[in-house]
C-alpha cells in the first residue's frame, strides 16, 4: 500500500483512510439492505393474499359445515321419528314449521274469477228490439180442406250474441180477416205444446219452426166449437213472445167442382 506522505504524521492519514473505507462499506451495506427490503416487500402481498385466501376458505368451510351441526337438534326436538313426520311435528308445535292448515286456502285459490265468458247465466237475453220475426206460408193458395203450413223465422237483428226462447210456449200465429179487424184463429188457443227452447243466437243467425193450421176457427182456451173458414183471402202474423212479424196474406179457395 502506498505510504502516506504529507506534513502531518502518518497515523492521521491512516485514520482518514480507515474512515473513508468504513464509510464506503456502510454505503454498500445500506444499498444491499435496501435491495433486500424491496425484494422481500414485493413478495409480502402475495403471501398476505395467500394467507387471506386460506383464512376465507377456512371461514367458508366453517360456515358451510355449521347447518349440519344444528340438524340433529331439529330432529331431536320433533319427538319420535315415526310419529307422523313433518305434519305431526307441526301439529305438536315442534320441529320444522308446518304449512297452512288443511282447510285454509291461499288468496290465489280462494279468489273467484271475474268476467268469465259463458258463465252460468250464459249470454244476455235477446230483447224484443234485438230480434226480427218473419212469417211465410209454403204456398200462396190452399183449397178448403188443406192445412196451411206457416214457417216462423226468428233472427238476431242485434250486434251481439244473445239468448232467446223460441220454443212452442212463445210461438204464435194469428189468422185474421183480410182487413185485420177480426181474429179467426190463434195457435195458442188450442195448442197443448208449452215447450221452452232457449237458443244462443249470434248476430244475423236464424231459427226456423213450423206451425200447421187446420183451417178452422178457434177461441181462447178452445172453449167454443171450431168451424171451417170459408173461401176467401186472409191475413196472418207470426209472434215470438210479444215481437210480431209484418202481416202476410194467403188465399183459401173452394175445391173444384166435378163435372
C-alpha positions in Angstrom: 0.0 0.0 0.0 1.3 3.5 -0.7 2.7 5.1 2.3 1.0 8.3 3.3 3.0 11.4 2.6 2.4 14.9 3.9 3.3 17.3 6.6 1.1 15.5 9.1 2.0 12.4 11.0 1.3 9.1 9.2 -1.2 8.0 11.8 -3.6 10.8 10.8 -3.5 9.7 7.2 -4.2 6.1 8.1 -7.1 7.1 10.2 -8.6 9.1 7.3 -8.2 6.1 5.0 -9.9 3.9 7.6 -12.8 6.3 7.9 -13.2 6.5 4.1 -13.2 2.7 3.7 -15.6 2.3 6.6 -18.0 4.9 5.1 -17.8 3.1 1.7 -18.6 -0.2 3.4 -21.6 1.4 5.2 -23.0 2.8 1.9 -22.6 -0.6 0.2 -24.3 -2.3 3.2 -27.2 0.2 3.0 -27.7 -0.3 -0.7 -27.7 -4.1 -0.3 -30.2 -3.8 2.6 -32.4 -1.6 0.5 -32.4 -4.1 -2.3 -33.2 -6.9 0.0 -36.0 -5.0 1.7 -37.6 -4.1 -1.7 -37.4 -7.7 -2.9 -38.9 -9.1 0.3 -41.6 -6.3 0.4 -42.8 -7.2 -3.1 -43.3 -10.8 -2.1 -45.3 -9.9 1.1 -48.6 -9.1 -0.7 -48.6 -12.5 -2.3 -48.0 -14.2 1.0 -50.7 -11.9 2.5 -53.2 -12.7 -0.3 -52.5 -16.4 0.1 -52.9 -16.2 3.8 -56.2 -14.2 3.3 -57.4 -16.9 0.8 -56.6 -19.7 3.3 -58.4 -17.7 6.0 -61.5 -17.1 3.8 -61.6 -20.8 2.8 -61.4 -21.8 6.4 -64.3 -19.4 7.3 -66.4 -20.6 4.4 -65.8 -24.2 5.4 -66.8 -23.4 9.0 -69.9 -21.6 7.8 -70.9 -24.3 5.4 -70.5 -27.0 8.0 -72.5 -25.1 10.6 -76.0 -26.1 9.4 -75.5 -29.9 9.7 -74.5 -29.4 13.3 -78.0 -27.9 14.0 -79.9 -30.6 12.2 -79.7 -33.2 15.0 -81.2 -30.6 17.3 -84.2 -30.1 15.0 -84.6 -33.8 14.6 -84.4 -34.4 18.3 -86.9 -31.7 19.1 -89.5 -33.3 16.8 -90.1 -36.2 19.1 -90.4 -39.8 17.9 -89.3 -40.2 14.3 -92.3 -42.4 13.4 -94.9 -40.2 14.9 -96.3 -38.7 11.7 -93.3 -36.9 10.1 -93.4 -33.2 9.4 -97.2 -32.9 9.8 -97.1 -34.4 13.3 -94.2 -32.1 14.2 -96.2 -29.0 13.1 -99.3 -30.2 15.0 -97.3 -30.6 18.2 -95.7 -27.2 17.9 -92.2 -28.6 17.5 -89.8 -29.5 14.7 -89.9 -27.7 11.3 -92.8 -25.2 10.9 -95.8 -26.8 9.3 -97.7 -25.5 6.2 -101.1 -23.7 6.3 -104.0 -25.6 7.8 -105.7 -28.1 5.6 -108.9 -26.1 5.5 -107.1 -22.8 4.6 -106.6 -21.7 1.0 -104.3 -19.2 -0.4 -105.6 -15.9 -1.8 -105.0 -17.1 -5.3 -107.1 -20.3 -4.7 -110.0 -18.5 -3.0 -110.3 -15.7 -5.4 -113.2 -16.1 -7.8 -112.5 -15.4 -11.5 -114.3 -12.4 -12.7 -115.8 -11.8 -16.1 -115.7 -15.5 -17.2 -117.4 -15.8 -20.6 -120.1 -18.4 -21.0 -120.8 -18.5 -17.2 -123.8 -19.9 -15.5 -126.1 -17.3 -17.0 -124.7 -17.5 -20.5 -125.1 -14.6 -22.9 -127.6 -11.9 -22.2 -131.2 -12.4 -23.2 -132.2 -11.0 -26.6 -134.7 -8.1 -26.0 -137.6 -7.8 -28.4 -136.0 -4.9 -30.3 -132.9 -7.1 -31.0 -134.9 -9.8 -32.9 -136.9 -9.8 -36.1 -139.8 -12.2 -36.8 -140.8 -13.2 -40.3 -143.8 -15.4 -41.3 -144.5 -17.1 -44.6 -146.6 -19.9 -46.0 -145.5 -22.9 -48.0 -147.7 -21.7 -50.9 -150.0 -18.7 -51.5 -153.3 -20.5 -52.1 -154.9 -23.5 -50.4 -158.0 -25.5 -51.2 -160.6 -25.8 -48.4 -159.7 -28.9 -46.5 -156.0 -28.4 -46.9 -153.9 -27.4 -43.9 -151.7 -24.3 -44.4 -148.2 -24.6 -43.1 -146.7 -21.5 -41.6 -143.0 -21.1 -41.1 -141.9 -18.6 -38.4 -138.3 -17.3 -38.6 -136.6 -15.7 -35.7 -133.4 -13.7 -36.4 -130.9 -12.0 -34.1 -131.0 -8.5 -35.6 -128.6 -7.1 -33.0 -124.9 -6.7 -33.0 -124.0 -9.1 -30.2 -124.7 -12.7 -29.3 -127.7 -13.3 -27.1 -130.1 -15.9 -25.8 -133.8 -16.2 -26.8 -136.6 -18.7 -26.0 -138.0 -19.7 -29.4 -140.0 -22.7 -28.1 -143.7 -23.5 -28.7 -144.6 -21.8 -25.5 -143.7 -18.4 -27.0 -144.6 -19.1 -30.7 -147.9 -17.9 -32.1 -149.6 -17.5 -35.5 -152.8 -15.5 -35.7 -155.1 -15.6 -38.7 -157.4 -12.7 -39.2 -159.8 -11.4 -41.9 -158.1 -9.6 -44.7 -158.8 -6.2 -43.2 -157.3 -7.4 -39.9 -160.4 -6.4 -37.8 -161.4 -9.9 -36.7 -159.3 -12.8 -35.3 -160.3 -16.2 -36.7 -157.6 -18.4 -35.3 -154.7 -18.3 -32.9 -152.2 -21.1 -32.5 -152.1 -20.6 -28.7 -155.8 -21.1 -28.3 -155.9 -24.9 -28.6 -152.2 -25.9 -28.6 -151.1 -28.4 -25.9 -147.4 -27.6 -26.5 -145.7 -25.4 -24.0 -142.1 -26.3 -24.6 -139.2 -24.0 -23.9 -136.3 -23.8 -26.3 -133.6 -21.3 -25.2 -131.1 -20.9 -28.0 -127.9 -18.8 -28.3 -128.2 -16.6 -31.4 -125.2 -15.0 -33.0 -125.7 -11.7 -34.9 -127.8 -12.5 -38.1 -128.3 -16.1 -37.0 -131.8 -17.5 -37.7 -134.0 -20.2 -36.1 -137.0 -21.6 -38.0 -140.0 -23.6 -36.9 -143.4 -24.5 -38.4 -147.0 -24.3 -37.3 -149.8 -26.1 -39.1 -153.3 -24.7 -39.2 -156.3 -27.0 -39.7 -158.3 -24.2 -41.5 -160.8 -23.9 -38.7 -161.7 -21.2 -36.2 -160.6 -21.2 -32.5 -161.3 -19.4 -29.2 -159.2 -18.8 -26.1 -159.0 -22.0 -24.2 -160.5 -23.8 -27.1 -163.9 -23.4 -25.4 -166.2 -22.9 -28.5 -166.7 -25.4 -31.3 -164.4 -25.0 -34.2 -165.7 -24.3 -37.7 -164.2 -24.4 -41.2 -163.4 -20.9 -42.5 -165.0 -20.1 -45.9 -163.1 -19.5 -49.1 -161.5 -16.1 -49.3 -158.3 -14.1 -48.6 -156.8 -13.9 -45.1 -154.0 -12.2 -43.3 -151.7 -13.7 -40.7 -149.0 -12.6 -38.4 -146.3 -14.5 -36.5 -145.2 -13.8 -33.0 -142.3 -14.8 -30.7 -143.3 -13.5 -27.3 -144.5 -10.0 -27.9 -142.4 -9.5 -31.1 -144.7 -9.5 -34.2 -144.0 -10.1 -37.8 -145.4 -8.0 -40.6 -148.7 -9.4 -41.8 -148.8 -11.7 -44.9 -151.8 -12.7 -47.0 -152.9 -16.0 -48.4 -156.0 -17.5 -50.1 -158.4 -20.3 -49.3 -160.4 -21.5 -52.3 -163.3 -23.9 -52.7 -162.5 -27.3 -54.2 -163.0 -27.6 -57.9 -166.5 -28.8 -58.9 -166.5 -32.2 -60.6 -168.3 -32.0 -64.0 
